[in-house]
Amino acid sequence: MQALLLRAPYERIADRLAALAPDLDVVVLEPDGGLTLRGAPFDPGALKPDIWWLSLEAFGKRGGDYFPRLAASPDAR
C-alpha cells in the first residue's frame, strides 16, 4: 500500500507511521516538488497512492502540486 504525504507532516508522524504500518510505502512530496521514498528519489510515474494525507501544508505555496496530483488519482481516499 502506498501513501503520499508532504514533507512537514511526514516528519511529524514518521515514527508513528513506521510503528503502526511498517509495510506502508510512504512517498514524500518534497518542498522542491520532487518525490522520495525512504529518502531516495521516487519515479513520479510509479505514484499510485492508496492514501492521501491532507494537512494544512497542502494549501498555499508549501503544497506545490499536491492537489493536481490528487485530482489525477482515481483511487484517492
PQR file with spaces between the fields and no chain letter, atoms N, CA, C, O and H, PARSE charges and radii, in Angstrom:
ATOM       1  N    MET     1       0.854   -1.167    0.000 -0.4000 1.5000
ATOM       2  CA   MET     1       0.000    0.000    0.000 -0.0000 2.0000
ATOM       3  C    MET     1       0.902    1.234    0.000  0.5500 1.7000
ATOM       4  O    MET     1       1.973    1.243    0.607 -0.5500 1.4000
ATOM       5  N    GLN     2       0.445    2.260   -0.688 -0.4000 1.5000
ATOM       6  CA   GLN     2       1.245    3.469   -0.846 -0.0000 2.0000
ATOM       7  C    GLN     2       0.474    4.682   -0.315  0.5500 1.7000
ATOM       8  O    GLN     2      -0.738    4.791   -0.500 -0.5500 1.4000
ATOM       9  H    GLN     2      -0.425    2.252   -1.181  0.4000 1.0000
ATOM      10  N    ALA     3       1.196    5.587    0.344 -0.4000 1.5000
ATOM      11  CA   ALA     3       0.616    6.828    0.850 -0.0000 2.0000
ATOM      12  C    ALA     3       1.452    7.998    0.345  0.5500 1.7000
ATOM      13  O    ALA     3       2.653    7.854    0.117 -0.5500 1.4000
ATOM      14  H    ALA     3       2.181    5.499    0.493  0.4000 1.0000
ATOM      15  N    LEU     4       0.816    9.161    0.170 -0.4000 1.5000
ATOM      16  CA   LEU     4       1.522   10.370   -0.223 -0.0000 2.0000
ATOM      17  C    LEU     4       1.347   11.422    0.861  0.5500 1.7000
ATOM      18  O    LEU     4       0.228   11.749    1.255 -0.5500 1.4000
ATOM      19  H    LEU     4      -0.160    9.278    0.355  0.4000 1.0000
ATOM      20  N    LEU     5       2.466   11.945    1.334 -0.4000 1.5000
ATOM      21  CA   LEU     5       2.459   12.998    2.347 -0.0000 2.0000
ATOM      22  C    LEU     5       3.423   14.089    1.937  0.5500 1.7000
ATOM      23  O    LEU     5       4.401   13.837    1.234 -0.5500 1.4000
ATOM      24  H    LEU     5       3.376   11.680    1.014  0.4000 1.0000
ATOM      25  N    LEU     6       3.143   15.295    2.378 -0.4000 1.5000
ATOM      26  CA   LEU     6       4.099   16.385    2.240 -0.0000 2.0000
ATOM      27  C    LEU     6       5.192   16.207    3.283  0.5500 1.7000
ATOM      28  O    LEU     6       4.982   15.536    4.294 -0.5500 1.4000
ATOM      29  H    LEU     6       2.348   15.500    2.950  0.4000 1.0000
ATOM      30  N    ARG     7       6.346   16.797    3.051 -0.4000 1.5000
ATOM      31  CA   ARG     7       7.496   16.631    3.935 -0.0000 2.0000
ATOM      32  C    ARG     7       7.194   17.012    5.388  0.5500 1.7000
ATOM      33  O    ARG     7       7.500   16.233    6.290 -0.5500 1.4000
ATOM      34  H    ARG     7       6.517   17.343    2.230  0.4000 1.0000
ATOM      35  N    ALA     8       6.606   18.176    5.640 -0.4000 1.5000
ATOM      36  CA   ALA     8       6.397   18.641    7.022 -0.0000 2.0000
ATOM      37  C    ALA     8       5.516   17.686    7.837  0.5500 1.7000
ATOM      38  O    ALA     8       5.912   17.308    8.940 -0.5500 1.4000
ATOM      39  H    ALA     8       6.357   18.808    4.906  0.4000 1.0000
ATOM      40  N    PRO     9       4.345   17.282    7.346 -0.5600 1.5000
ATOM      41  CA   PRO     9       3.564   16.343    8.153  0.2800 2.0000
ATOM      42  C    PRO     9       4.229   14.980    8.279  0.5500 1.7000
ATOM      43  O    PRO     9       4.093   14.313    9.305 -0.5500 1.4000
ATOM      44  N    TYR    10       4.943   14.568    7.246 -0.4000 1.5000
ATOM      45  CA   TYR    10       5.644   13.290    7.330 -0.0000 2.0000
ATOM      46  C    TYR    10       6.651   13.310    8.480  0.5500 1.7000
ATOM      47  O    TYR    10       6.742   12.354    9.250 -0.5500 1.4000
ATOM      48  H    TYR    10       5.054   15.110    6.413  0.4000 1.0000
ATOM      49  N    GLU    11       7.395   14.392    8.589 -0.4000 1.5000
ATOM      50  CA   GLU    11       8.378   14.493    9.678 -0.0000 2.0000
ATOM      51  C    GLU    11       7.708   14.429   11.046  0.5500 1.7000
ATOM      52  O    GLU    11       8.289   13.909   11.999 -0.5500 1.4000
ATOM      53  H    GLU    11       7.320   15.169    7.963  0.4000 1.0000
ATOM      54  N    ARG    12       6.501   14.951   11.147 -0.4000 1.5000
ATOM      55  CA   ARG    12       5.791   14.930   12.437 -0.0000 2.0000
ATOM      56  C    ARG    12       5.315   13.536   12.827  0.5500 1.7000
ATOM      57  O    ARG    12       5.266   13.210   14.013 -0.5500 1.4000
ATOM      58  H    ARG    12       6.029   15.373   10.373  0.4000 1.0000
ATOM      59  N    ILE    13       4.961   12.703   11.837 -0.4000 1.5000
ATOM      60  CA   ILE    13       4.336   11.418   12.171 -0.0000 2.0000
ATOM      61  C    ILE    13       5.116   10.201   11.690  0.5500 1.7000
ATOM      62  O    ILE    13       4.623    9.080   11.810 -0.5500 1.4000
ATOM      63  H    ILE    13       5.000   12.967   10.874  0.4000 1.0000
ATOM      64  N    ALA    14       6.301   10.384   11.156 -0.4000 1.5000
ATOM      65  CA   ALA    14       7.061    9.271   10.572 -0.0000 2.0000
ATOM      66  C    ALA    14       7.260    8.111   11.537  0.5500 1.7000
ATOM      67  O    ALA    14       7.068    6.954   11.161 -0.5500 1.4000
ATOM      68  H    ALA    14       6.702   11.295   11.058  0.4000 1.0000
ATOM      69  N    ASP    15       7.638    8.403   12.768 -0.4000 1.5000
ATOM      70  CA   ASP    15       7.877    7.319   13.734 -0.0000 2.0000
ATOM      71  C    ASP    15       6.597    6.546   14.031  0.5500 1.7000
ATOM      72  O    ASP    15       6.608    5.318   14.107 -0.5500 1.4000
ATOM      73  H    ASP    15       7.794    9.343   13.073  0.4000 1.0000
ATOM      74  N    ARG    16       5.505    7.265   14.196 -0.4000 1.5000
ATOM      75  CA   ARG    16       4.229    6.581   14.478 -0.0000 2.0000
ATOM      76  C    ARG    16       3.767    5.754   13.290  0.5500 1.7000
ATOM      77  O    ARG    16       3.268    4.641   13.462 -0.5500 1.4000
ATOM      78  H    ARG    16       5.496    8.263   14.135  0.4000 1.0000
ATOM      79  N    LEU    17       3.932    6.296   12.074 -0.4000 1.5000
ATOM      80  CA   LEU    17       3.557    5.539   10.882 -0.0000 2.0000
ATOM      81  C    LEU    17       4.364    4.254   10.763  0.5500 1.7000
ATOM      82  O    LEU    17       3.818    3.193   10.463 -0.5500 1.4000
ATOM      83  H    LEU    17       4.337    7.199   11.934  0.4000 1.0000
ATOM      84  N    ALA    18       5.648    4.358   10.997 -0.4000 1.5000
ATOM      85  CA   ALA    18       6.520    3.179   10.897 -0.0000 2.0000
ATOM      86  C    ALA    18       6.113    2.111   11.907  0.5500 1.7000
ATOM      87  O    ALA    18       6.164    0.918   11.607 -0.5500 1.4000
ATOM      88  H    ALA    18       6.091    5.220   11.241  0.4000 1.0000
ATOM      89  N    ALA    19       5.713    2.534   13.093 -0.4000 1.5000
ATOM      90  CA   ALA    19       5.298    1.574   14.119 -0.0000 2.0000
ATOM      91  C    ALA    19       3.943    0.952   13.805  0.5500 1.7000
ATOM      92  O    ALA    19       3.740   -0.242   14.028 -0.5500 1.4000
ATOM      93  H    ALA    19       5.672    3.503   13.336  0.4000 1.0000
ATOM      94  N    LEU    20       3.016    1.754   13.288 -0.4000 1.5000
ATOM      95  CA   LEU    20       1.661    1.269   13.028 -0.0000 2.0000
ATOM      96  C    LEU    20       1.524    0.508   11.711  0.5500 1.7000
ATOM      97  O    LEU    20       0.735   -0.432   11.607 -0.5500 1.4000
ATOM      98  H    LEU    20       3.181    2.723   13.107  0.4000 1.0000
ATOM      99  N    ALA    21       2.298    0.921   10.711 -0.4000 1.5000
ATOM     100  CA   ALA    21       2.167    0.319    9.381 -0.0000 2.0000
ATOM     101  C    ALA    21       3.551    0.152    8.754  0.5500 1.7000
ATOM     102  O    ALA    21       3.907    0.884    7.831 -0.5500 1.4000
ATOM     103  H    ALA    21       2.938    1.685   10.796  0.4000 1.0000
ATOM     104  N    PRO    22       4.325   -0.802    9.248 -0.5600 1.5000
ATOM     105  CA   PRO    22       5.703   -0.947    8.766  0.2800 2.0000
ATOM     106  C    PRO    22       5.813   -1.279    7.279  0.5500 1.7000
ATOM     107  O    PRO    22       6.854   -1.023    6.675 -0.5500 1.4000
ATOM     108  N    ASP    23       4.777   -1.838    6.681 -0.4000 1.5000
ATOM     109  CA   ASP    23       4.815   -2.200    5.262 -0.0000 2.0000
ATOM     110  C    ASP    23       4.283   -1.100    4.347  0.5500 1.7000
ATOM     111  O    ASP    23       4.264   -1.274    3.129 -0.5500 1.4000
ATOM     112  H    ASP    23       3.931   -2.047    7.172  0.4000 1.0000
ATOM     113  N    LEU    24       3.854    0.024    4.907 -0.4000 1.5000
ATOM     114  CA   LEU    24       3.325    1.129    4.122 -0.0000 2.0000
ATOM     115  C    LEU    24       4.464    1.849    3.397  0.5500 1.7000
ATOM     116  O    LEU    24       5.443    2.253    4.025 -0.5500 1.4000
ATOM     117  H    LEU    24       3.870    0.166    5.897  0.4000 1.0000
ATOM     118  N    ASP    25       4.339    2.007    2.100 -0.4000 1.5000
ATOM     119  CA   ASP    25       5.308    2.781    1.323 -0.0000 2.0000
ATOM     120  C    ASP    25       4.864    4.236    1.362  0.5500 1.7000
ATOM     121  O    ASP    25       3.864    4.604    0.746 -0.5500 1.4000
ATOM     122  H    ASP    25       3.544    1.678    1.590  0.4000 1.0000
ATOM     123  N    VAL    26       5.607    5.060    2.085 -0.4000 1.5000
ATOM     124  CA   VAL    26       5.262    6.471    2.230 -0.0000 2.0000
ATOM     125  C    VAL    26       6.096    7.283    1.244  0.5500 1.7000
ATOM     126  O    VAL    26       7.306    7.434    1.411 -0.5500 1.4000
ATOM     127  H    VAL    26       6.420    4.762    2.586  0.4000 1.0000
ATOM     128  N    VAL    27       5.433    7.798    0.222 -0.4000 1.5000
ATOM     129  CA   VAL    27       6.075    8.662   -0.754 -0.0000 2.0000
ATOM     130  C    VAL    27       5.919   10.088   -0.230  0.5500 1.7000
ATOM     131  O    VAL    27       4.826   10.512    0.144 -0.5500 1.4000
ATOM     132  H    VAL    27       4.450    7.675    0.087  0.4000 1.0000
ATOM     133  N    VAL    28       7.024   10.811   -0.211 -0.4000 1.5000
ATOM     134  CA   VAL    28       7.035   12.167    0.338 -0.0000 2.0000
ATOM     135  C    VAL    28       7.166   13.181   -0.790  0.5500 1.7000
ATOM     136  O    VAL    28       8.076   13.096   -1.614 -0.5500 1.4000
ATOM     137  H    VAL    28       7.913   10.467   -0.514  0.4000 1.0000
ATOM     138  N    LEU    29       6.245   14.142   -0.814 -0.4000 1.5000
ATOM     139  CA   LEU    29       6.336   15.252   -1.751 -0.0000 2.0000
ATOM     140  C    LEU    29       7.219   16.309   -1.107  0.5500 1.7000
ATOM     141  O    LEU    29       6.836   16.943   -0.124 -0.5500 1.4000
ATOM     142  H    LEU    29       5.506   14.210   -0.144  0.4000 1.0000
ATOM     143  N    GLU    30       8.399   16.486   -1.673 -0.4000 1.5000
ATOM     144  CA   GLU    30       9.399   17.379   -1.110 -0.0000 2.0000
ATOM     145  C    GLU    30       9.087   18.839   -1.456  0.5500 1.7000
ATOM     146  O    GLU    30       8.346   19.107   -2.402 -0.5500 1.4000
ATOM     147  H    GLU    30       8.710   15.971   -2.471  0.4000 1.0000
ATOM     148  N    PRO    31       9.647   19.777   -0.697 -0.5600 1.5000
ATOM     149  CA   PRO    31       9.404   21.197   -0.973  0.2800 2.0000
ATOM     150  C    PRO    31       9.786   21.632   -2.389  0.5500 1.7000
ATOM     151  O    PRO    31       9.210   22.583   -2.919 -0.5500 1.4000
ATOM     152  N    ASP    32      10.754   20.944   -3.007 -0.4000 1.5000
ATOM     153  CA   ASP    32      11.168   21.309   -4.365 -0.0000 2.0000
ATOM     154  C    ASP    32      10.289   20.667   -5.436  0.5500 1.7000
ATOM     155  O    ASP    32      10.537   20.852   -6.627 -0.5500 1.4000
ATOM     156  H    ASP    32      11.222   20.173   -2.577  0.4000 1.0000
ATOM     157  N    GLY    33       9.254   19.907   -5.023 -0.4000 1.5000
ATOM     158  CA   GLY    33       8.340   19.257   -5.960 -0.0000 2.0000
ATOM     159  C    GLY    33       8.724   17.839   -6.309  0.5500 1.7000
ATOM     160  O    GLY    33       7.949   17.132   -6.952 -0.5500 1.4000
ATOM     161  H    GLY    33       9.053   19.757   -4.055  0.4000 1.0000
ATOM     162  N    GLY    34       9.905   17.404   -5.900 -0.4000 1.5000
ATOM     163  CA   GLY    34      10.322   16.033   -6.147 -0.0000 2.0000
ATOM     164  C    GLY    34       9.658   15.061   -5.193  0.5500 1.7000
ATOM     165  O    GLY    34       9.102   15.455   -4.168 -0.5500 1.4000
ATOM     166  H    GLY    34      10.535   17.978   -5.377  0.4000 1.0000
ATOM     167  N    LEU    35       9.723   13.805   -5.540 -0.4000 1.5000
ATOM     168  CA   LEU    35       9.164   12.744   -4.706 -0.0000 2.0000
ATOM     169  C    LEU    35      10.297   11.879   -4.181  0.5500 1.7000
ATOM     170  O    LEU    35      11.276   11.630   -4.885 -0.5500 1.4000
ATOM     171  H    LEU    35      10.174   13.485   -6.372  0.4000 1.0000
ATOM     172  N    THR    36      10.159   11.417   -2.930 -0.4000 1.5000
ATOM     173  CA   THR    36      11.126   10.484   -2.367 -0.0000 2.0000
ATOM     174  C    THR    36      10.395    9.339   -1.682  0.5500 1.7000
ATOM     175  O    THR    36       9.255    9.479   -1.240 -0.5500 1.4000
ATOM     176  H    THR    36       9.364   11.619   -2.358  0.4000 1.0000
ATOM     177  N    LEU    37      11.073    8.219   -1.608 -0.4000 1.5000
ATOM     178  CA   LEU    37      10.597    7.046   -0.870 -0.0000 2.0000
ATOM     179  C    LEU    37      11.782    6.547   -0.061  0.5500 1.7000
ATOM     180  O    LEU    37      12.803    6.155   -0.625 -0.5500 1.4000
ATOM     181  H    LEU    37      12.000    8.106   -1.968  0.4000 1.0000
ATOM     182  N    ARG    38      11.649    6.560    1.248 -0.4000 1.5000
ATOM     183  CA   ARG    38      12.742    6.176    2.148 -0.0000 2.0000
ATOM     184  C    ARG    38      14.017    6.988    1.870  0.5500 1.7000
ATOM     185  O    ARG    38      15.131    6.470    1.955 -0.5500 1.4000
ATOM     186  H    ARG    38      10.819    6.878    1.707  0.4000 1.0000
ATOM     187  N    GLY    39      13.825    8.264    1.538 -0.4000 1.5000
ATOM     188  CA   GLY    39      14.947    9.161    1.329 -0.0000 2.0000
ATOM     189  C    GLY    39      15.566    9.130   -0.059  0.5500 1.7000
ATOM     190  O    GLY    39      16.442    9.941   -0.358 -0.5500 1.4000
ATOM     191  H    GLY    39      12.920    8.685    1.469  0.4000 1.0000
ATOM     192  N    ALA    40      15.133    8.216   -0.906 -0.4000 1.5000
ATOM     193  CA   ALA    40      15.676    8.106   -2.262 -0.0000 2.0000
ATOM     194  C    ALA    40      14.693    8.698   -3.269  0.5500 1.7000
ATOM     195  O    ALA    40      13.486    8.676   -3.028 -0.5500 1.4000
ATOM     196  H    ALA    40      14.421    7.557   -0.663  0.4000 1.0000
ATOM     197  N    PRO    41      15.182    9.224   -4.389 -0.5600 1.5000
ATOM     198  CA   PRO    41      14.281    9.745   -5.418  0.2800 2.0000
ATOM     199  C    PRO    41      13.277    8.681   -5.851  0.5500 1.7000
ATOM     200  O    PRO    41      13.600    7.498   -5.953 -0.5500 1.4000
ATOM     201  N    PHE    42      12.057    9.135   -6.100 -0.4000 1.5000
ATOM     202  CA   PHE    42      10.961    8.231   -6.474 -0.0000 2.0000
ATOM     203  C    PHE    42      10.416    8.663   -7.829  0.5500 1.7000
ATOM     204  O    PHE    42      10.196    9.853   -8.058 -0.5500 1.4000
ATOM     205  H    PHE    42      11.794   10.096   -6.017  0.4000 1.0000
ATOM     206  N    ASP    43      10.197    7.711   -8.723 -0.4000 1.5000
ATOM     207  CA   ASP    43       9.678    7.966  -10.063 -0.0000 2.0000
ATOM     208  C    ASP    43       8.216    8.417   -9.998  0.5500 1.7000
ATOM     209  O    ASP    43       7.365    7.665   -9.523 -0.5500 1.4000
ATOM     210  H    ASP    43      10.375    6.745   -8.536  0.4000 1.0000
ATOM     211  N    PRO    44       7.909    9.633  -10.469 -0.5600 1.5000
ATOM     212  CA   PRO    44       6.524   10.108  -10.433  0.2800 2.0000
ATOM     213  C    PRO    44       5.557    9.198  -11.186  0.5500 1.7000
ATOM     214  O    PRO    44       4.376    9.137  -10.844 -0.5500 1.4000
ATOM     215  N    GLY    45       6.041    8.491  -12.201 -0.4000 1.5000
ATOM     216  CA   GLY    45       5.183    7.575  -12.946 -0.0000 2.0000
ATOM     217  C    GLY    45       4.734    6.378  -12.128  0.5500 1.7000
ATOM     218  O    GLY    45       3.753    5.723  -12.478 -0.5500 1.4000
ATOM     219  H    GLY    45       7.000    8.540  -12.478  0.4000 1.0000
ATOM     220  N    ALA    46       5.437    6.085  -11.046 -0.4000 1.5000
ATOM     221  CA   ALA    46       5.079    4.965  -10.174 -0.0000 2.0000
ATOM     222  C    ALA    46       4.177    5.401   -9.019  0.5500 1.7000
ATOM     223  O    ALA    46       3.822    4.588   -8.166 -0.5500 1.4000
ATOM     224  H    ALA    46       6.234    6.618  -10.762  0.4000 1.0000
ATOM     225  N    LEU    47       3.811    6.674   -8.992 -0.4000 1.5000
ATOM     226  CA   LEU    47       2.967    7.184   -7.909 -0.0000 2.0000
ATOM     227  C    LEU    47       1.529    6.749   -8.124  0.5500 1.7000
ATOM     228  O    LEU    47       0.862    7.190   -9.061 -0.5500 1.4000
ATOM     229  H    LEU    47       4.100    7.335   -9.685  0.4000 1.0000
ATOM     230  N    LYS    48       1.062    5.877   -7.239 -0.4000 1.5000
ATOM     231  CA   LYS    48      -0.316    5.398   -7.265 -0.0000 2.0000
ATOM     232  C    LYS    48      -0.784    5.231   -5.817  0.5500 1.7000
ATOM     233  O    LYS    48      -1.059    4.118   -5.369 -0.5500 1.4000
ATOM     234  H    LYS    48       1.603    5.519   -6.478  0.4000 1.0000
ATOM     235  N    PRO    49      -0.870    6.355   -5.090 -0.5600 1.5000
ATOM     236  CA   PRO    49      -1.174    6.247   -3.664  0.2800 2.0000
ATOM     237  C    PRO    49      -2.597    5.771   -3.389  0.5500 1.7000
ATOM     238  O    PRO    49      -3.557    6.181   -4.040 -0.5500 1.4000
ATOM     239  N    ASP    50      -2.687    4.902   -2.410 -0.4000 1.5000
ATOM     240  CA   ASP    50      -3.979    4.454   -1.898 -0.0000 2.0000
ATOM     241  C    ASP    50      -4.491    5.453   -0.871  0.5500 1.7000
ATOM     242  O    ASP    50      -5.698    5.607   -0.683 -0.5500 1.4000
ATOM     243  H    ASP    50      -1.906    4.569   -1.881  0.4000 1.0000
ATOM     244  N    ILE    51      -3.564    6.124   -0.215 -0.4000 1.5000
ATOM     245  CA   ILE    51      -3.895    7.055    0.870 -0.0000 2.0000
ATOM     246  C    ILE    51      -3.242    8.400    0.590  0.5500 1.7000
ATOM     247  O    ILE    51      -2.055    8.476    0.272 -0.5500 1.4000
ATOM     248  H    ILE    51      -2.584    6.000   -0.368  0.4000 1.0000
ATOM     249  N    TRP    52      -4.027    9.451    0.711 -0.4000 1.5000
ATOM     250  CA   TRP    52      -3.526   10.828    0.590 -0.0000 2.0000
ATOM     251  C    TRP    52      -3.696   11.481    1.943  0.5500 1.7000
ATOM     252  O    TRP    52      -4.804   11.550    2.474 -0.5500 1.4000
ATOM     253  H    TRP    52      -4.991    9.389    0.969  0.4000 1.0000
ATOM     254  N    TRP    53      -2.601   11.960    2.500 -0.4000 1.5000
ATOM     255  CA   TRP    53      -2.640   12.612    3.812 -0.0000 2.0000
ATOM     256  C    TRP    53      -2.799   14.108    3.583  0.5500 1.7000
ATOM     257  O    TRP    53      -1.873   14.769    3.114 -0.5500 1.4000
ATOM     258  H    TRP    53      -1.700   11.904    2.069  0.4000 1.0000
ATOM     259  N    LEU    54      -3.957   14.636    3.908 -0.4000 1.5000
ATOM     260  CA   LEU    54      -4.230   16.053    3.713 -0.0000 2.0000
ATOM     261  C    LEU    54      -3.965   16.806    5.000  0.5500 1.7000
ATOM     262  O    LEU    54      -4.507   16.470    6.053 -0.5500 1.4000
ATOM     263  H    LEU    54      -4.710   14.099    4.289  0.4000 1.0000
ATOM     264  N    SER    55      -3.125   17.830    4.908 -0.4000 1.5000
ATOM     265  CA   SER    55      -2.800   18.658    6.063 -0.0000 2.0000
ATOM     266  C    SER    55      -2.785   20.115    5.612  0.5500 1.7000
ATOM     267  O    SER    55      -2.847   20.405    4.417 -0.5500 1.4000
ATOM     268  H    SER    55      -2.685   18.103    4.052  0.4000 1.0000
ATOM     269  N    LEU    56      -2.704   21.010    6.560 -0.4000 1.5000
ATOM     270  CA   LEU    56      -2.700   22.432    6.225 -0.0000 2.0000
ATOM     271  C    LEU    56      -1.558   22.808    5.286  0.5500 1.7000
ATOM     272  O    LEU    56      -1.679   23.764    4.520 -0.5500 1.4000
ATOM     273  H    LEU    56      -2.653   20.774    7.530  0.4000 1.0000
ATOM     274  N    GLU    57      -0.470   22.080    5.336 -0.4000 1.5000
ATOM     275  CA   GLU    57       0.662   22.370    4.462 -0.0000 2.0000
ATOM     276  C    GLU    57       0.320   22.210    2.982  0.5500 1.7000
ATOM     277  O    GLU    57       1.017   22.762    2.132 -0.5500 1.4000
ATOM     278  H    GLU    57      -0.372   21.303    5.958  0.4000 1.0000
ATOM     279  N    ALA    58      -0.727   21.475    2.662 -0.4000 1.5000
ATOM     280  CA   ALA    58      -1.120   21.266    1.270 -0.0000 2.0000
ATOM     281  C    ALA    58      -1.676   22.537    0.641  0.5500 1.7000
ATOM     282  O    ALA    58      -1.750   22.646   -0.583 -0.5500 1.4000
ATOM     283  H    ALA    58      -1.294   21.026    3.353  0.4000 1.0000
ATOM     284  N    PHE    59      -2.063   23.488    1.464 -0.4000 1.5000
ATOM     285  CA   PHE    59      -2.626   24.739    0.964 -0.0000 2.0000
ATOM     286  C    PHE    59      -1.524   25.790    0.856  0.5500 1.7000
ATOM     287  O    PHE    59      -0.646   25.859    1.715 -0.5500 1.4000
ATOM     288  H    PHE    59      -2.003   23.400    2.458  0.4000 1.0000
ATOM     289  N    GLY    60      -1.567   26.592   -0.175 -0.4000 1.5000
ATOM     290  CA   GLY    60      -0.568   27.642   -0.335 -0.0000 2.0000
ATOM     291  C    GLY    60       0.682   27.148   -1.026  0.5500 1.7000
ATOM     292  O    GLY    60       0.689   26.078   -1.634 -0.5500 1.4000
ATOM     293  H    GLY    60      -2.281   26.536   -0.873  0.4000 1.0000
ATOM     294  N    LYS    61       1.726   27.925   -0.930 -0.4000 1.5000
ATOM     295  CA   LYS    61       2.976   27.643   -1.645 -0.0000 2.0000
ATOM     296  C    LYS    61       3.623   26.338   -1.225  0.5500 1.7000
ATOM     297  O    LYS    61       4.231   25.655   -2.049 -0.5500 1.4000
ATOM     298  H    LYS    61       1.720   28.795   -0.436  0.4000 1.0000
ATOM     299  N    ARG    62       3.502   25.985    0.037 -0.4000 1.5000
ATOM     300  CA   ARG    62       4.169   24.766    0.516 -0.0000 2.0000
ATOM     301  C    ARG    62       3.563   23.500   -0.063  0.5500 1.7000
ATOM     302  O    ARG    62       4.199   22.447   -0.051 -0.5500 1.4000
ATOM     303  H    ARG    62       3.008   26.540    0.706  0.4000 1.0000
ATOM     304  N    GLY    63       2.340   23.592   -0.571 -0.4000 1.5000
ATOM     305  CA   GLY    63       1.661   22.410   -1.099 -0.0000 2.0000
ATOM     306  C    GLY    63       2.107   21.994   -2.477  0.5500 1.7000
ATOM     307  O    GLY    63       1.833   20.876   -2.913 -0.5500 1.4000
ATOM     308  H    GLY    63       1.824   24.448   -0.582  0.4000 1.0000
ATOM     309  N    GLY    64       2.800   22.895   -3.175 -0.4000 1.5000
ATOM     310  CA   GLY    64       3.283   22.553   -4.507 -0.0000 2.0000
ATOM     311  C    GLY    64       2.172   22.038   -5.396  0.5500 1.7000
ATOM     312  O    GLY    64       1.119   22.665   -5.513 -0.5500 1.4000
ATOM     313  H    GLY    64       3.023   23.803   -2.821  0.4000 1.0000
ATOM     314  N    ASP    65       2.402   20.911   -6.015 -0.4000 1.5000
ATOM     315  CA   ASP    65       1.392   20.343   -6.922 -0.0000 2.0000
ATOM     316  C    ASP    65       0.621   19.190   -6.267  0.5500 1.7000
ATOM     317  O    ASP    65       0.213   18.244   -6.942 -0.5500 1.4000
ATOM     318  H    ASP    65       3.258   20.402   -5.920  0.4000 1.0000
ATOM     319  N    TYR    66       0.428   19.277   -4.967 -0.4000 1.5000
ATOM     320  CA   TYR    66      -0.277   18.226   -4.235 -0.0000 2.0000
ATOM     321  C    TYR    66      -1.696   18.025   -4.778  0.5500 1.7000
ATOM     322  O    TYR    66      -2.093   16.901   -5.085 -0.5500 1.4000
ATOM     323  H    TYR    66       0.759   20.045   -4.419  0.4000 1.0000
ATOM     324  N    PHE    67      -2.458   19.121   -4.897 -0.4000 1.5000
ATOM     325  CA   PHE    67      -3.848   18.982   -5.327 -0.0000 2.0000
ATOM     326  C    PHE    67      -3.990   18.535   -6.781  0.5500 1.7000
ATOM     327  O    PHE    67      -4.874   17.727   -7.065 -0.5500 1.4000
ATOM     328  H    PHE    67      -2.136   20.034   -4.648  0.4000 1.0000
ATOM     329  N    PRO    68      -3.166   19.015   -7.716 -0.5600 1.5000
ATOM     330  CA   PRO    68      -3.261   18.450   -9.068  0.2800 2.0000
ATOM     331  C    PRO    68      -2.973   16.943   -9.093  0.5500 1.7000
ATOM     332  O    PRO    68      -3.606   16.201   -9.845 -0.5500 1.4000
ATOM     333  N    ARG    69      -2.024   16.496   -8.277 -0.4000 1.5000
ATOM     334  CA   ARG    69      -1.756   15.055   -8.210 -0.0000 2.0000
ATOM     335  C    ARG    69      -2.963   14.319   -7.625  0.5500 1.7000
ATOM     336  O    ARG    69      -3.319   13.238   -8.094 -0.5500 1.4000
ATOM     337  H    ARG    69      -1.510   17.099   -7.666  0.4000 1.0000
ATOM     338  N    LEU    70      -3.581   14.894   -6.619 -0.4000 1.5000
ATOM     339  CA   LEU    70      -4.770   14.295   -6.016 -0.0000 2.0000
ATOM     340  C    LEU    70      -5.903   14.208   -7.033  0.5500 1.7000
ATOM     341  O    LEU    70      -6.568   13.177   -7.140 -0.5500 1.4000
ATOM     342  H    LEU    70      -3.292   15.772   -6.238  0.4000 1.0000
ATOM     343  N    ALA    71      -6.119   15.276   -7.769 -0.4000 1.5000
ATOM     344  CA   ALA    71      -7.209   15.290   -8.765 -0.0000 2.0000
ATOM     345  C    ALA    71      -6.989   14.260   -9.858  0.5500 1.7000
ATOM     346  O    ALA    71      -7.952   13.748  -10.429 -0.5500 1.4000
ATOM     347  H    ALA    71      -5.579   16.113   -7.682  0.4000 1.0000
ATOM     348  N    ALA    72      -5.737   13.951  -10.156 -0.4000 1.5000
ATOM     349  CA   ALA    72      -5.418   12.983  -11.202 -0.0000 2.0000
ATOM     350  C    ALA    72      -5.417   11.543  -10.712  0.5500 1.7000
ATOM     351  O    ALA    72      -5.132   10.629  -11.487 -0.5500 1.4000
ATOM     352  H    ALA    72      -4.954   14.367   -9.692  0.4000 1.0000
ATOM     353  N    SER    73      -5.729   11.328   -9.450 -0.4000 1.5000
ATOM     354  CA   SER    73      -5.678    9.990   -8.884 -0.0000 2.0000
ATOM     355  C    SER    73      -7.078    9.438   -8.657  0.5500 1.7000
ATOM     356  O    SER    73      -7.771    9.870   -7.736 -0.5500 1.4000
ATOM     357  H    SER    73      -5.961   12.071   -8.821  0.4000 1.0000
ATOM     358  N    PRO    74      -7.497    8.497   -9.477 -0.5600 1.5000
ATOM     359  CA   PRO    74      -8.857    7.960   -9.332  0.2800 2.0000
ATOM     360  C    PRO    74      -9.048    7.100   -8.074  0.5500 1.7000
ATOM     361  O    PRO    74     -10.183    6.869   -7.656 -0.5500 1.4000
ATOM     362  N    ASP    75      -7.969    6.631   -7.478 -0.4000 1.5000
ATOM     363  CA   ASP    75      -8.077    5.743   -6.323 -0.0000 2.0000
ATOM     364  C    ASP    75      -7.854    6.457   -4.992  0.5500 1.7000
ATOM     365  O    ASP    75      -7.720    5.806   -3.956 -0.5500 1.4000
ATOM     366  H    ASP    75      -7.047    6.818   -7.818  0.4000 1.0000
ATOM     367  N    ALA    76      -7.812    7.773   -5.012 -0.4000 1.5000
ATOM     368  CA   ALA    76      -7.535    8.525   -3.777 -0.0000 2.0000
ATOM     369  C    ALA    76      -8.619    8.300   -2.736  0.5500 1.7000
ATOM     370  O    ALA    76      -9.810    8.231   -3.043 -0.5500 1.4000
ATOM     371  H    ALA    76      -7.921    8.302   -5.854  0.4000 1.0000
ATOM     372  N    ARG    77      -8.160    8.186   -1.481 -0.4000 1.5000
ATOM     373  CA   ARG    77      -9.117    8.092   -0.376 -0.0000 2.0000
ATOM     374  C    ARG    77      -8.528    8.787    0.831  0.5500 1.7000
ATOM     375  O    ARG    77      -9.161    8.834    1.886 -0.5500 1.4000
ATOM     376  H    ARG    77      -7.194    8.242   -1.232  0.4000 1.0000
